[in-house]
Amino acid sequence: MTLGEKIFRLRTEQGFSQETFGEKLGVSRQSVSKWETDQSVPELDKIVAISELFEVSTDYLLKQTEETYGTAKEEPHRTEEYSQGAYYIGRRPHYEYKSKKMIGNLPLVHINLGLGIHRAKGVIAIGAIAQGWLAIGYVAMGGLCFGLVSLGLLAFAVLAFGLVSFGSFSFGVISFGAFAFGIFSMGAMSIGQFAFGASAHGAQVAVGDAANGKVALGYSRAVGTYTQISNRQPFNYEEACRAIDEHVSSNWMFFKTWAKAMVKWF
């Protein structure tokens, strides 16, 4: 194997794009591409840096060997470069695209996908770990987030944390989910200041099949300072609104208005 083939193999095994690898060494992607195609040779300090990065000896890098892969199927393919990104075929398939257009210090779009954990950071970010105004990934952080775990202003996930959150397990100022926790929460089990759901536990207002709160409106059970049990009939809306005005502090402002609207909806 030539030096270029060894660099290519080591880089792809670690899941690095040419751009990411170049950034670690302080060189351009074009320089990395020339190294891997044996059009040029890294300077001595770069060879030392490569050996330290991949934890191999400089002798291994510099001495040409007959090392090959076990089968033809395993033989490494060179990187296919496109102006819109790069797709890497090897032991760890990997695709990365970073737009040249920048907004502030962030690329408009950063996509970083493949086997392993790949981070994407941009205005629009897609990756295993994604951070951006629009973030999509296993773990997503930013403005509008979609993922298994999301943390953002507006979060959608199995486990969601946000100003407004939607998820199986949802935590937020306003939260919706199977298990919802927040100031204003709605779900099968909801816990918060204002809670709405099958099992609702609200410090101020709770509305649901079983309700527990200062103002508690329940279809089958209600526990609180003011209670209504409707037995599956509509709640007395006017009385409920008077109770909310009487027992809930005016500091809750629009949350009180929302609570009254929810009572009417329920």
Secondary structure, 3 states (H helix, E strand, C coil): CCHHHHHHHHHHHCCCCHHHHHHHHCCCHHHHHHHHCCCCCCCHHHHHHHHHHHCCCHHHHHCCCCCCCCCHHHCCCCCEEECCEEEECCCCCEEEEECCCEECCEECEEEEEECCCCEEECCEEEECEEEEEEEEEEEEEEEEEEEEEEEEEEEEEEEEEEEEEEEEEEEEEEEEEEEEEEEEEEEEEEEEEEEEEEEEEEEEEEEEEEEEEEEEEEEEEEECCEEEECCCCCCCHHHHHHHHHHHCCHHHCHHHHHHHHHHHHC
